Amino acid sequence: TAQRWGIVNEVVAPEELLPRAEALAAHIAQFDAVLLDYTKKSIREIANLDWSQGIDYGINMGRLIRAQTQAATQGISSFLSGQQKPGKDAGKA
């Protein structure tokens, strides 16, 4: 029911929980650490902002991330090469 309602993304059997959690953690760990840190911070902070503050916050976070990572360069390269949804399947063989 929770998955049908969109509350959770996935449901697994109890015996599959730990292996699935480890697989998700390994997938997430492949992403840029700076980007992950700012993403977690943003999720915590943006809920307390109104719309215009949230827009400004997002713009500033984007600037900080681009200044500290290769995300902008990689994103532009992916776009120009025609890759759809860059980063969506990062780490998959």
PyMOL Python script that loads the backbone (N, CA, C, O; Angstrom):
from pymol import cmd

cmd.read_pdbstr("""\
ATOM      1  N   THR A   1       0.830  -1.200   0.000  1.00  0.00           N
ATOM      2  CA  THR A   1       0.000   0.000   0.000  1.00  0.00           C
ATOM      3  C   THR A   1       0.866   1.251   0.000  1.00  0.00           C
ATOM      4  O   THR A   1       0.597   2.195  -0.744  1.00  0.00           O
ATOM      5  N   ALA A   2       1.902   1.263   0.831  1.00  0.00           N
ATOM      6  CA  ALA A   2       2.780   2.437   0.896  1.00  0.00           C
ATOM      7  C   ALA A   2       3.436   2.705  -0.453  1.00  0.00           C
ATOM      8  O   ALA A   2       3.604   3.861  -0.841  1.00  0.00           O
ATOM      9  N   GLN A   3       3.804   1.661  -1.163  1.00  0.00           N
ATOM     10  CA  GLN A   3       4.413   1.853  -2.482  1.00  0.00           C
ATOM     11  C   GLN A   3       3.380   2.369  -3.475  1.00  0.00           C
ATOM     12  O   GLN A   3       3.691   3.260  -4.265  1.00  0.00           O
ATOM     13  N   ARG A   4       2.186   1.848  -3.460  1.00  0.00           N
ATOM     14  CA  ARG A   4       1.128   2.330  -4.363  1.00  0.00           C
ATOM     15  C   ARG A   4       0.819   3.790  -4.107  1.00  0.00           C
ATOM     16  O   ARG A   4       0.531   4.537  -5.042  1.00  0.00           O
ATOM     17  N   TRP A   5       0.875   4.204  -2.850  1.00  0.00           N
ATOM     18  CA  TRP A   5       0.580   5.592  -2.491  1.00  0.00           C
ATOM     19  C   TRP A   5       1.766   6.520  -2.744  1.00  0.00           C
ATOM     20  O   TRP A   5       1.628   7.738  -2.629  1.00  0.00           O
ATOM     21  N   GLY A   6       2.917   5.970  -3.084  1.00  0.00           N
ATOM     22  CA  GLY A   6       4.091   6.790  -3.350  1.00  0.00           C
ATOM     23  C   GLY A   6       4.860   7.203  -2.107  1.00  0.00           C
ATOM     24  O   GLY A   6       5.696   8.104  -2.172  1.00  0.00           O
ATOM     25  N   ILE A   7       4.595   6.566  -0.985  1.00  0.00           N
ATOM     26  CA  ILE A   7       5.290   6.892   0.264  1.00  0.00           C
ATOM     27  C   ILE A   7       6.689   6.284   0.281  1.00  0.00           C
ATOM     28  O   ILE A   7       7.621   6.869   0.832  1.00  0.00           O
ATOM     29  N   VAL A   8       6.829   5.107  -0.326  1.00  0.00           N
ATOM     30  CA  VAL A   8       8.127   4.438  -0.434  1.00  0.00           C
ATOM     31  C   VAL A   8       8.385   4.111  -1.901  1.00  0.00           C
ATOM     32  O   VAL A   8       7.449   3.986  -2.690  1.00  0.00           O
ATOM     33  N   ASN A   9       9.654   3.973  -2.259  1.00  0.00           N
ATOM     34  CA  ASN A   9      10.020   3.671  -3.633  1.00  0.00           C
ATOM     35  C   ASN A   9      10.050   2.181  -3.938  1.00  0.00           C
ATOM     36  O   ASN A   9       9.862   1.764  -5.081  1.00  0.00           O
ATOM     37  N   GLU A  10      10.287   1.395  -2.915  1.00  0.00           N
ATOM     38  CA  GLU A  10      10.482  -0.033  -3.143  1.00  0.00           C
ATOM     39  C   GLU A  10      10.109  -0.807  -1.890  1.00  0.00           C
ATOM     40  O   GLU A  10      10.273  -0.321  -0.772  1.00  0.00           O
ATOM     41  N   VAL A  11       9.606  -2.015  -2.091  1.00  0.00           N
ATOM     42  CA  VAL A  11       9.275  -2.914  -0.993  1.00  0.00           C
ATOM     43  C   VAL A  11       9.998  -4.231  -1.251  1.00  0.00           C
ATOM     44  O   VAL A  11       9.937  -4.773  -2.354  1.00  0.00           O
ATOM     45  N   VAL A  12      10.678  -4.739  -0.235  1.00  0.00           N
ATOM     46  CA  VAL A  12      11.383  -6.016  -0.368  1.00  0.00           C
ATOM     47  C   VAL A  12      11.000  -6.932   0.787  1.00  0.00           C
ATOM     48  O   VAL A  12      10.546  -6.482   1.839  1.00  0.00           O
ATOM     49  N   ALA A  13      11.191  -8.211   0.565  1.00  0.00           N
ATOM     50  CA  ALA A  13      10.944  -9.190   1.627  1.00  0.00           C
ATOM     51  C   ALA A  13      11.960  -8.985   2.744  1.00  0.00           C
ATOM     52  O   ALA A  13      13.080  -8.544   2.483  1.00  0.00           O
ATOM     53  N   PRO A  14      11.592  -9.296   3.974  1.00  0.00           N
ATOM     54  CA  PRO A  14      12.508  -9.083   5.105  1.00  0.00           C
ATOM     55  C   PRO A  14      13.904  -9.666   4.893  1.00  0.00           C
ATOM     56  O   PRO A  14      14.895  -9.037   5.263  1.00  0.00           O
ATOM     57  N   GLU A  15      13.995 -10.858   4.304  1.00  0.00           N
ATOM     58  CA  GLU A  15      15.305 -11.477   4.108  1.00  0.00           C
ATOM     59  C   GLU A  15      16.122 -10.788   3.012  1.00  0.00           C
ATOM     60  O   GLU A  15      17.329 -11.010   2.910  1.00  0.00           O
ATOM     61  N   GLU A  16      15.478  -9.960   2.197  1.00  0.00           N
ATOM     62  CA  GLU A  16      16.172  -9.220   1.140  1.00  0.00           C
ATOM     63  C   GLU A  16      16.543  -7.798   1.568  1.00  0.00           C
ATOM     64  O   GLU A  16      17.227  -7.086   0.833  1.00  0.00           O
ATOM     65  N   LEU A  17      16.096  -7.389   2.748  1.00  0.00           N
ATOM     66  CA  LEU A  17      16.275  -6.003   3.169  1.00  0.00           C
ATOM     67  C   LEU A  17      17.743  -5.593   3.269  1.00  0.00           C
ATOM     68  O   LEU A  17      18.138  -4.596   2.664  1.00  0.00           O
ATOM     69  N   LEU A  18      18.549  -6.327   4.007  1.00  0.00           N
ATOM     70  CA  LEU A  18      19.953  -5.957   4.178  1.00  0.00           C
ATOM     71  C   LEU A  18      20.726  -5.984   2.855  1.00  0.00           C
ATOM     72  O   LEU A  18      21.436  -5.026   2.552  1.00  0.00           O
ATOM     73  N   PRO A  19      20.608  -7.058   2.057  1.00  0.00           N
ATOM     74  CA  PRO A  19      21.315  -7.039   0.772  1.00  0.00           C
ATOM     75  C   PRO A  19      20.880  -5.875  -0.141  1.00  0.00           C
ATOM     76  O   PRO A  19      21.712  -5.279  -0.825  1.00  0.00           O
ATOM     77  N   ARG A  20      19.588  -5.561  -0.146  1.00  0.00           N
ATOM     78  CA  ARG A  20      19.112  -4.459  -0.988  1.00  0.00           C
ATOM     79  C   ARG A  20      19.620  -3.123  -0.463  1.00  0.00           C
ATOM     80  O   ARG A  20      20.019  -2.261  -1.246  1.00  0.00           O
ATOM     81  N   ALA A  21      19.610  -2.944   0.861  1.00  0.00           N
ATOM     82  CA  ALA A  21      20.120  -1.705   1.455  1.00  0.00           C
ATOM     83  C   ALA A  21      21.610  -1.535   1.149  1.00  0.00           C
ATOM     84  O   ALA A  21      22.062  -0.429   0.852  1.00  0.00           O
ATOM     85  N   GLU A  22      22.364  -2.619   1.220  1.00  0.00           N
ATOM     86  CA  GLU A  22      23.792  -2.557   0.900  1.00  0.00           C
ATOM     87  C   GLU A  22      24.018  -2.223  -0.573  1.00  0.00           C
ATOM     88  O   GLU A  22      24.932  -1.469  -0.907  1.00  0.00           O
ATOM     89  N   ALA A  23      23.195  -2.778  -1.447  1.00  0.00           N
ATOM     90  CA  ALA A  23      23.316  -2.483  -2.878  1.00  0.00           C
ATOM     91  C   ALA A  23      23.006  -1.011  -3.152  1.00  0.00           C
ATOM     92  O   ALA A  23      23.700  -0.365  -3.936  1.00  0.00           O
ATOM     93  N   LEU A  24      21.974  -0.486  -2.513  1.00  0.00           N
ATOM     94  CA  LEU A  24      21.645   0.936  -2.687  1.00  0.00           C
ATOM     95  C   LEU A  24      22.753   1.829  -2.135  1.00  0.00           C
ATOM     96  O   LEU A  24      23.111   2.832  -2.751  1.00  0.00           O
ATOM     97  N   ALA A  25      23.289   1.467  -0.984  1.00  0.00           N
ATOM     98  CA  ALA A  25      24.379   2.247  -0.388  1.00  0.00           C
ATOM     99  C   ALA A  25      25.607   2.248  -1.299  1.00  0.00           C
ATOM    100  O   ALA A  25      26.256   3.281  -1.463  1.00  0.00           O
ATOM    101  N   ALA A  26      25.924   1.104  -1.887  1.00  0.00           N
ATOM    102  CA  ALA A  26      27.061   1.023  -2.798  1.00  0.00           C
ATOM    103  C   ALA A  26      26.821   1.891  -4.033  1.00  0.00           C
ATOM    104  O   ALA A  26      27.746   2.535  -4.529  1.00  0.00           O
ATOM    105  N   HIS A  27      25.602   1.911  -4.523  1.00  0.00           N
ATOM    106  CA  HIS A  27      25.264   2.746  -5.692  1.00  0.00           C
ATOM    107  C   HIS A  27      25.407   4.228  -5.343  1.00  0.00           C
ATOM    108  O   HIS A  27      26.005   4.989  -6.102  1.00  0.00           O
ATOM    109  N   ILE A  28      24.870   4.629  -4.219  1.00  0.00           N
ATOM    110  CA  ILE A  28      24.938   6.035  -3.793  1.00  0.00           C
ATOM    111  C   ILE A  28      26.378   6.457  -3.547  1.00  0.00           C
ATOM    112  O   ILE A  28      26.748   7.592  -3.847  1.00  0.00           O
ATOM    113  N   ALA A  29      27.194   5.564  -3.008  1.00  0.00           N
ATOM    114  CA  ALA A  29      28.588   5.884  -2.694  1.00  0.00           C
ATOM    115  C   ALA A  29      29.415   6.186  -3.939  1.00  0.00           C
ATOM    116  O   ALA A  29      30.509   6.737  -3.824  1.00  0.00           O
ATOM    117  N   GLN A  30      28.924   5.842  -5.115  1.00  0.00           N
ATOM    118  CA  GLN A  30      29.649   6.114  -6.348  1.00  0.00           C
ATOM    119  C   GLN A  30      29.532   7.567  -6.793  1.00  0.00           C
ATOM    120  O   GLN A  30      30.291   8.013  -7.653  1.00  0.00           O
ATOM    121  N   PHE A  31      28.591   8.307  -6.217  1.00  0.00           N
ATOM    122  CA  PHE A  31      28.395   9.696  -6.602  1.00  0.00           C
ATOM    123  C   PHE A  31      29.380  10.602  -5.870  1.00  0.00           C
ATOM    124  O   PHE A  31      29.963  10.210  -4.860  1.00  0.00           O
ATOM    125  N   ASP A  32      29.556  11.783  -6.374  1.00  0.00           N
ATOM    126  CA  ASP A  32      30.482  12.761  -5.807  1.00  0.00           C
ATOM    127  C   ASP A  32      30.110  13.049  -4.349  1.00  0.00           C
ATOM    128  O   ASP A  32      28.961  13.374  -4.050  1.00  0.00           O
ATOM    129  N   ALA A  33      31.083  12.928  -3.451  1.00  0.00           N
ATOM    130  CA  ALA A  33      30.840  13.114  -2.015  1.00  0.00           C
ATOM    131  C   ALA A  33      30.391  14.530  -1.687  1.00  0.00           C
ATOM    132  O   ALA A  33      29.525  14.716  -0.832  1.00  0.00           O
ATOM    133  N   VAL A  34      30.958  15.525  -2.344  1.00  0.00           N
ATOM    134  CA  VAL A  34      30.555  16.921  -2.103  1.00  0.00           C
ATOM    135  C   VAL A  34      29.101  17.114  -2.499  1.00  0.00           C
ATOM    136  O   VAL A  34      28.328  17.742  -1.775  1.00  0.00           O
ATOM    137  N   LEU A  35      28.735  16.572  -3.650  1.00  0.00           N
ATOM    138  CA  LEU A  35      27.361  16.688  -4.128  1.00  0.00           C
ATOM    139  C   LEU A  35      26.381  16.009  -3.170  1.00  0.00           C
ATOM    140  O   LEU A  35      25.319  16.557  -2.873  1.00  0.00           O
ATOM    141  N   LEU A  36      26.732  14.834  -2.694  1.00  0.00           N
ATOM    142  CA  LEU A  36      25.866  14.132  -1.747  1.00  0.00           C
ATOM    143  C   LEU A  36      25.700  14.924  -0.452  1.00  0.00           C
ATOM    144  O   LEU A  36      24.598  15.014   0.088  1.00  0.00           O
ATOM    145  N   ASP A  37      26.797  15.496   0.041  1.00  0.00           N
ATOM    146  CA  ASP A  37      26.749  16.277   1.274  1.00  0.00           C
ATOM    147  C   ASP A  37      25.813  17.473   1.128  1.00  0.00           C
ATOM    148  O   ASP A  37      24.968  17.718   1.990  1.00  0.00           O
ATOM    149  N   TYR A  38      25.965  18.213   0.037  1.00  0.00           N
ATOM    150  CA  TYR A  38      25.099  19.373  -0.176  1.00  0.00           C
ATOM    151  C   TYR A  38      23.650  18.963  -0.414  1.00  0.00           C
ATOM    152  O   TYR A  38      22.731  19.681  -0.018  1.00  0.00           O
ATOM    153  N   THR A  39      23.439  17.833  -1.049  1.00  0.00           N
ATOM    154  CA  THR A  39      22.076  17.349  -1.274  1.00  0.00           C
ATOM    155  C   THR A  39      21.388  17.050   0.049  1.00  0.00           C
ATOM    156  O   THR A  39      20.246  17.458   0.261  1.00  0.00           O
ATOM    157  N   LYS A  40      22.077  16.336   0.942  1.00  0.00           N
ATOM    158  CA  LYS A  40      21.496  16.022   2.256  1.00  0.00           C
ATOM    159  C   LYS A  40      21.217  17.306   3.044  1.00  0.00           C
ATOM    160  O   LYS A  40      20.172  17.433   3.682  1.00  0.00           O
ATOM    161  N   LYS A  41      22.145  18.242   2.996  1.00  0.00           N
ATOM    162  CA  LYS A  41      21.959  19.518   3.694  1.00  0.00           C
ATOM    163  C   LYS A  41      20.745  20.259   3.126  1.00  0.00           C
ATOM    164  O   LYS A  41      19.941  20.808   3.879  1.00  0.00           O
ATOM    165  N   SER A  42      20.620  20.272   1.818  1.00  0.00           N
ATOM    166  CA  SER A  42      19.510  20.974   1.171  1.00  0.00           C
ATOM    167  C   SER A  42      18.164  20.379   1.549  1.00  0.00           C
ATOM    168  O   SER A  42      17.204  21.108   1.799  1.00  0.00           O
ATOM    169  N   ILE A  43      18.095  19.059   1.589  1.00  0.00           N
ATOM    170  CA  ILE A  43      16.838  18.394   1.945  1.00  0.00           C
ATOM    171  C   ILE A  43      16.396  18.808   3.344  1.00  0.00           C
ATOM    172  O   ILE A  43      15.210  19.029   3.588  1.00  0.00           O
ATOM    173  N   ARG A  44      17.364  18.912   4.266  1.00  0.00           N
ATOM    174  CA  ARG A  44      17.025  19.312   5.639  1.00  0.00           C
ATOM    175  C   ARG A  44      16.590  20.770   5.717  1.00  0.00           C
ATOM    176  O   ARG A  44      15.663  21.096   6.458  1.00  0.00           O
ATOM    177  N   GLU A  45      17.241  21.648   4.969  1.00  0.00           N
ATOM    178  CA  GLU A  45      17.026  23.083   5.133  1.00  0.00           C
ATOM    179  C   GLU A  45      15.902  23.670   4.291  1.00  0.00           C
ATOM    180  O   GLU A  45      15.248  24.617   4.726  1.00  0.00           O
ATOM    181  N   ILE A  46      15.662  23.140   3.113  1.00  0.00           N
ATOM    182  CA  ILE A  46      14.735  23.774   2.187  1.00  0.00           C
ATOM    183  C   ILE A  46      13.282  23.696   2.663  1.00  0.00           C
ATOM    184  O   ILE A  46      12.457  24.525   2.280  1.00  0.00           O
ATOM    185  N   ALA A  47      12.975  22.712   3.487  1.00  0.00           N
ATOM    186  CA  ALA A  47      11.604  22.573   3.988  1.00  0.00           C
ATOM    187  C   ALA A  47      11.175  23.772   4.834  1.00  0.00           C
ATOM    188  O   ALA A  47       9.980  24.029   4.979  1.00  0.00           O
ATOM    189  N   ASN A  48      12.129  24.501   5.387  1.00  0.00           N
ATOM    190  CA  ASN A  48      11.816  25.637   6.252  1.00  0.00           C
ATOM    191  C   ASN A  48      11.767  26.969   5.508  1.00  0.00           C
ATOM    192  O   ASN A  48      11.647  28.020   6.137  1.00  0.00           O
ATOM    193  N   LEU A  49      11.857  26.939   4.188  1.00  0.00           N
ATOM    194  CA  LEU A  49      11.913  28.170   3.411  1.00  0.00           C
ATOM    195  C   LEU A  49      10.635  28.370   2.611  1.00  0.00           C
ATOM    196  O   LEU A  49       9.972  27.406   2.228  1.00  0.00           O
ATOM    197  N   ASP A  50      10.295  29.637   2.361  1.00  0.00           N
ATOM    198  CA  ASP A  50       9.173  29.887   1.466  1.00  0.00           C
ATOM    199  C   ASP A  50       9.660  29.750   0.023  1.00  0.00           C
ATOM    200  O   ASP A  50      10.840  29.495  -0.216  1.00  0.00           O
ATOM    201  N   TRP A  51       8.743  29.920  -0.941  1.00  0.00           N
ATOM    202  CA  TRP A  51       9.055  29.667  -2.337  1.00  0.00           C
ATOM    203  C   TRP A  51      10.258  30.478  -2.831  1.00  0.00           C
ATOM    204  O   TRP A  51      11.200  29.907  -3.380  1.00  0.00           O
ATOM    205  N   SER A  52      10.237  31.793  -2.645  1.00  0.00           N
ATOM    206  CA  SER A  52      11.319  32.630  -3.172  1.00  0.00           C
ATOM    207  C   SER A  52      12.645  32.350  -2.453  1.00  0.00           C
ATOM    208  O   SER A  52      13.705  32.379  -3.078  1.00  0.00           O
ATOM    209  N   GLN A  53      12.590  32.086  -1.167  1.00  0.00           N
ATOM    210  CA  GLN A  53      13.801  31.716  -0.443  1.00  0.00           C
ATOM    211  C   GLN A  53      14.345  30.379  -0.953  1.00  0.00           C
ATOM    212  O   GLN A  53      15.556  30.193  -1.070  1.00  0.00           O
ATOM    213  N   GLY A  54      13.437  29.459  -1.251  1.00  0.00           N
ATOM    214  CA  GLY A  54      13.837  28.158  -1.772  1.00  0.00           C
ATOM    215  C   GLY A  54      14.523  28.277  -3.131  1.00  0.00           C
ATOM    216  O   GLY A  54      15.509  27.590  -3.398  1.00  0.00           O
ATOM    217  N   ILE A  55      13.998  29.150  -3.986  1.00  0.00           N
ATOM    218  CA  ILE A  55      14.619  29.386  -5.293  1.00  0.00           C
ATOM    219  C   ILE A  55      16.026  29.959  -5.105  1.00  0.00           C
ATOM    220  O   ILE A  55      16.983  29.485  -5.718  1.00  0.00           O
ATOM    221  N   ASP A  56      16.141  30.968  -4.263  1.00  0.00           N
ATOM    222  CA  ASP A  56      17.453  31.573  -3.995  1.00  0.00           C
ATOM    223  C   ASP A  56      18.415  30.549  -3.399  1.00  0.00           C
ATOM    224  O   ASP A  56      19.589  30.505  -3.766  1.00  0.00           O
ATOM    225  N   TYR A  57      17.919  29.738  -2.493  1.00  0.00           N
ATOM    226  CA  TYR A  57      18.738  28.704  -1.861  1.00  0.00           C
ATOM    227  C   TYR A  57      19.249  27.728  -2.925  1.00  0.00           C
ATOM    228  O   TYR A  57      20.428  27.373  -2.931  1.00  0.00           O
ATOM    229  N   GLY A  58      18.369  27.300  -3.815  1.00  0.00           N
ATOM    230  CA  GLY A  58      18.761  26.376  -4.867  1.00  0.00           C
ATOM    231  C   GLY A  58      19.817  26.964  -5.787  1.00  0.00           C
ATOM    232  O   GLY A  58      20.761  26.272  -6.171  1.00  0.00           O
ATOM    233  N   ILE A  59      19.669  28.226  -6.141  1.00  0.00           N
ATOM    234  CA  ILE A  59      20.657  28.891  -6.990  1.00  0.00           C
ATOM    235  C   ILE A  59      22.014  28.927  -6.296  1.00  0.00           C
ATOM    236  O   ILE A  59      23.040  28.627  -6.905  1.00  0.00           O
ATOM    237  N   ASN A  60      22.010  29.295  -5.022  1.00  0.00           N
ATOM    238  CA  ASN A  60      23.264  29.364  -4.264  1.00  0.00           C
ATOM    239  C   ASN A  60      23.903  27.984  -4.091  1.00  0.00           C
ATOM    240  O   ASN A  60      25.123  27.849  -4.186  1.00  0.00           O
ATOM    241  N   MET A  61      23.086  26.966  -3.840  1.00  0.00           N
ATOM    242  CA  MET A  61      23.625  25.610  -3.707  1.00  0.00           C
ATOM    243  C   MET A  61      24.249  25.174  -5.027  1.00  0.00           C
ATOM    244  O   MET A  61      25.314  24.556  -5.037  1.00  0.00           O
ATOM    245  N   GLY A  62      23.599  25.489  -6.130  1.00  0.00           N
ATOM    246  CA  GLY A  62      24.150  25.150  -7.438  1.00  0.00           C
ATOM    247  C   GLY A  62      25.509  25.787  -7.658  1.00  0.00           C
ATOM    248  O   GLY A  62      26.426  25.149  -8.177  1.00  0.00           O
ATOM    249  N   ARG A  63      25.638  27.041  -7.265  1.00  0.00           N
ATOM    250  CA  ARG A  63      26.925  27.736  -7.391  1.00  0.00           C
ATOM    251  C   ARG A  63      27.998  27.061  -6.536  1.00  0.00           C
ATOM    252  O   ARG A  63      29.113  26.825  -7.001  1.00  0.00           O
ATOM    253  N   LEU A  64      27.656  26.756  -5.296  1.00  0.00           N
ATOM    254  CA  LEU A  64      28.615  26.102  -4.406  1.00  0.00           C
ATOM    255  C   LEU A  64      29.053  24.747  -4.957  1.00  0.00           C
ATOM    256  O   LEU A  64      30.240  24.420  -4.950  1.00  0.00           O
ATOM    257  N   ILE A  65      28.097  23.972  -5.427  1.00  0.00           N
ATOM    258  CA  ILE A  65      28.412  22.640  -5.947  1.00  0.00           C
ATOM    259  C   ILE A  65      29.295  22.746  -7.181  1.00  0.00           C
ATOM    260  O   ILE A  65      30.291  22.032  -7.299  1.00  0.00           O
ATOM    261  N   ARG A  66      28.932  23.636  -8.100  1.00  0.00           N
ATOM    262  CA  ARG A  66      29.736  23.789  -9.323  1.00  0.00           C
ATOM    263  C   ARG A  66      31.151  24.253  -9.012  1.00  0.00           C
ATOM    264  O   ARG A  66      32.095  23.880  -9.708  1.00  0.00           O
ATOM    265  N   ALA A  67      31.302  25.064  -7.970  1.00  0.00           N
ATOM    266  CA  ALA A  67      32.626  25.562  -7.604  1.00  0.00           C
ATOM    267  C   ALA A  67      33.502  24.475  -6.991  1.00  0.00           C
ATOM    268  O   ALA A  67      34.728  24.574  -7.041  1.00  0.00           O
ATOM    269  N   GLN A  68      32.896  23.446  -6.417  1.00  0.00           N
ATOM    270  CA  GLN A  68      33.659  22.431  -5.691  1.00  0.00           C
ATOM    271  C   GLN A  68      33.701  21.062  -6.372  1.00  0.00           C
ATOM    272  O   GLN A  68      34.363  20.151  -5.874  1.00  0.00           O
ATOM    273  N   THR A  69      33.013  20.904  -7.488  1.00  0.00           N
ATOM    274  CA  THR A  69      32.963  19.601  -8.152  1.00  0.00           C
ATOM    275  C   THR A  69      33.106  19.766  -9.655  1.00  0.00           C
ATOM    276  O   THR A  69      33.182  20.879 -10.175  1.00  0.00           O
ATOM    277  N   GLN A  70      33.141  18.639 -10.330  1.00  0.00           N
ATOM    278  CA  GLN A  70      33.153  18.621 -11.790  1.00  0.00           C
ATOM    279  C   GLN A  70      31.748  18.432 -12.348  1.00  0.00           C
ATOM    280  O   GLN A  70      31.588  18.137 -13.532  1.00  0.00           O
ATOM    281  N   ALA A  71      30.727  18.600 -11.505  1.00  0.00           N
ATOM    282  CA  ALA A  71      29.352  18.319 -11.907  1.00  0.00           C
ATOM    283  C   ALA A  71      28.929  19.123 -13.131  1.00  0.00           C
ATOM    284  O   ALA A  71      28.309  18.572 -14.041  1.00  0.00           O
ATOM    285  N   ALA A  72      29.247  20.402 -13.173  1.00  0.00           N
ATOM    286  CA  ALA A  72      28.826  21.236 -14.302  1.00  0.00           C
ATOM    287  C   ALA A  72      29.491  20.768 -15.587  1.00  0.00           C
ATOM    288  O   ALA A  72      28.817  20.611 -16.605  1.00  0.00           O
ATOM    289  N   THR A  73      30.792  20.545 -15.559  1.00  0.00           N
ATOM    290  CA  THR A  73      31.517  20.110 -16.750  1.00  0.00           C
ATOM    291  C   THR A  73      30.996  18.761 -17.232  1.00  0.00           C
ATOM    292  O   THR A  73      30.769  18.566 -18.426  1.00  0.00           O
ATOM    293  N   GLN A  74      30.810  17.836 -16.300  1.00  0.00           N
ATOM    294  CA  GLN A  74      30.319  16.511 -16.667  1.00  0.00           C
ATOM    295  C   GLN A  74      28.897  16.585 -17.206  1.00  0.00           C
ATOM    296  O   GLN A  74      28.559  15.897 -18.169  1.00  0.00           O
ATOM    297  N   GLY A  75      28.065  17.414 -16.590  1.00  0.00           N
ATOM    298  CA  GLY A  75      26.685  17.557 -17.042  1.00  0.00           C
ATOM    299  C   GLY A  75      26.597  18.126 -18.440  1.00  0.00           C
ATOM    300  O   GLY A  75      25.817  17.643 -19.261  1.00  0.00           O
ATOM    301  N   ILE A  76      27.385  19.144 -18.721  1.00  0.00           N
ATOM    302  CA  ILE A  76      27.392  19.753 -20.052  1.00  0.00           C
ATOM    303  C   ILE A  76      27.910  18.749 -21.081  1.00  0.00           C
ATOM    304  O   ILE A  76      27.341  18.622 -22.165  1.00  0.00           O
ATOM    305  N   SER A  77      28.982  18.041 -20.748  1.00  0.00           N
ATOM    306  CA  SER A  77      29.532  17.034 -21.662  1.00  0.00           C
ATOM    307  C   SER A  77      28.504  15.941 -21.955  1.00  0.00           C
ATOM    308  O   SER A  77      28.349  15.514 -23.099  1.00  0.00           O
ATOM    309  N   SER A  78      27.803  15.494 -20.910  1.00  0.00           N
ATOM    310  CA  SER A  78      26.782  14.460 -21.088  1.00  0.00           C
ATOM    311  C   SER A  78      25.657  14.963 -21.986  1.00  0.00           C
ATOM    312  O   SER A  78      25.186  14.243 -22.867  1.00  0.00           O
ATOM    313  N   PHE A  79      25.232  16.197 -21.759  1.00  0.00           N
ATOM    314  CA  PHE A  79      24.169  16.787 -22.570  1.00  0.00           C
ATOM    315  C   PHE A  79      24.594  16.890 -24.025  1.00  0.00           C
ATOM    316  O   PHE A  79      23.843  16.508 -24.923  1.00  0.00           O
ATOM    317  N   LEU A  80      25.798  17.406 -24.262  1.00  0.00           N
ATOM    318  CA  LEU A  80      26.278  17.596 -25.628  1.00  0.00           C
ATOM    319  C   LEU A  80      26.485  16.278 -26.363  1.00  0.00           C
ATOM    320  O   LEU A  80      26.378  16.223 -27.588  1.00  0.00           O
ATOM    321  N   SER A  81      26.785  15.207 -25.611  1.00  0.00           N
ATOM    322  CA  SER A  81      26.967  13.905 -26.246  1.00  0.00           C
ATOM    323  C   SER A  81      25.640  13.187 -26.463  1.00  0.00           C
ATOM    324  O   SER A  81      25.610  12.089 -27.020  1.00  0.00           O
ATOM    325  N   GLY A  82      24.546  13.802 -26.027  1.00  0.00           N
ATOM    326  CA  GLY A  82      23.224  13.222 -26.239  1.00  0.00           C
ATOM    327  C   GLY A  82      22.780  12.258 -25.165  1.00  0.00           C
ATOM    328  O   GLY A  82      21.752  11.597 -25.316  1.00  0.00           O
ATOM    329  N   GLN A  83      23.535  12.163 -24.074  1.00  0.00           N
ATOM    330  CA  GLN A  83      23.155  11.246 -22.993  1.00  0.00           C
ATOM    331  C   GLN A  83      21.898  11.764 -22.321  1.00  0.00           C
ATOM    332  O   GLN A  83      21.816  12.934 -21.946  1.00  0.00           O
ATOM    333  N   GLN A  84      20.920  10.885 -22.172  1.00  0.00           N
ATOM    334  CA  GLN A  84      19.696  11.260 -21.496  1.00  0.00           C
ATOM    335  C   GLN A  84      19.811  10.948 -20.014  1.00  0.00           C
ATOM    336  O   GLN A  84      20.352   9.910 -19.634  1.00  0.00           O
ATOM    337  N   LYS A  85      19.309  11.835 -19.186  1.00  0.00           N
ATOM    338  CA  LYS A  85      19.299  11.661 -17.726  1.00  0.00           C
ATOM    339  C   LYS A  85      20.687  11.351 -17.194  1.00  0.00           C
ATOM    340  O   LYS A  85      20.885  10.293 -16.595  1.00  0.00           O
ATOM    341  N   PRO A  86      21.669  12.249 -17.396  1.00  0.00           N
ATOM    342  CA  PRO A  86      23.019  11.980 -16.906  1.00  0.00           C
ATOM    343  C   PRO A  86      23.013  11.691 -15.412  1.00  0.00           C
ATOM    344  O   PRO A  86      22.338  12.376 -14.644  1.00  0.00           O
ATOM    345  N   GLY A  87      23.765  10.677 -15.004  1.00  0.00           N
ATOM    346  CA  GLY A  87      23.877  10.331 -13.596  1.00  0.00           C
ATOM    347  C   GLY A  87      22.831   9.360 -13.113  1.00  0.00           C
ATOM    348  O   GLY A  87      22.999   8.749 -12.058  1.00  0.00           O
ATOM    349  N   LYS A  88      21.736   9.199 -13.869  1.00  0.00           N
ATOM    350  CA  LYS A  88      20.652   8.338 -13.420  1.00  0.00           C
ATOM    351  C   LYS A  88      21.116   6.905 -13.213  1.00  0.00           C
ATOM    352  O   LYS A  88      20.729   6.265 -12.236  1.00  0.00           O
ATOM    353  N   ASP A  89      21.936   6.397 -14.116  1.00  0.00           N
ATOM    354  CA  ASP A  89      22.393   5.025 -14.021  1.00  0.00           C
ATOM    355  C   ASP A  89      23.868   4.925 -13.694  1.00  0.00           C
ATOM    356  O   ASP A  89      24.527   3.958 -14.076  1.00  0.00           O
ATOM    357  N   ALA A  90      24.392   5.918 -12.990  1.00  0.00           N
ATOM    358  CA  ALA A  90      25.821   5.935 -12.649  1.00  0.00           C
ATOM    359  C   ALA A  90      26.176   4.659 -11.912  1.00  0.00           C
ATOM    360  O   ALA A  90      25.466   4.224 -11.005  1.00  0.00           O
ATOM    361  N   GLY A  91      27.277   4.076 -12.316  1.00  0.00           N
ATOM    362  CA  GLY A  91      27.749   2.890 -11.619  1.00  0.00           C
ATOM    363  C   GLY A  91      27.217   1.587 -12.160  1.00  0.00           C
ATOM    364  O   GLY A  91      27.684   0.524 -11.752  1.00  0.00           O
ATOM    365  N   LYS A  92      26.249   1.627 -13.071  1.00  0.00           N
ATOM    366  CA  LYS A  92      25.734   0.388 -13.638  1.00  0.00           C
ATOM    367  C   LYS A  92      26.622  -0.025 -14.796  1.00  0.00           C
ATOM    368  O   LYS A  92      27.072   0.815 -15.575  1.00  0.00           O
ATOM    369  N   ALA A  93      26.869  -1.295 -14.904  1.00  0.00           N
ATOM    370  CA  ALA A  93      27.731  -1.801 -15.984  1.00  0.00           C
ATOM    371  C   ALA A  93      26.939  -1.959 -17.266  1.00  0.00           C
ATOM    372  O   ALA A  93      27.491  -2.373 -18.285  1.00  0.00           O
TER     373      ALA A  93
END
""", "prot")
cmd.dss("prot")
cmd.show_as("cartoon", "prot")
cmd.util.cbc("prot")
cmd.orient("prot")
